[in-house]
Amino acid sequence: MTRMLRPDAEALLRDLLARTAEAHGRFETEELGGVYDEAWPAWYAAFMARTLEAEGFALERSG
């Protein structure tokens, strides 16, 4: 059985990824002095988790 995402899930994730990319760009420029962040996946995950929590979302495993 394939579960479908809520209709707005794709838009939510697209927006969150765009905001995360923008914030990470600022982080690389301002905090790392323009150096490429090799650990960007961990930074993205932490930022996205904090943002979702702050906006009242919770990730749960179903079933």
Buried (B, 14 or more C-beta within 10 A) or exposed (E): EEEEEEEEEEEBEEEBEEEBEEBBEEBBEEEEEEEEBEEBEEBBEEBBEEBBEEEEEEEEEEE
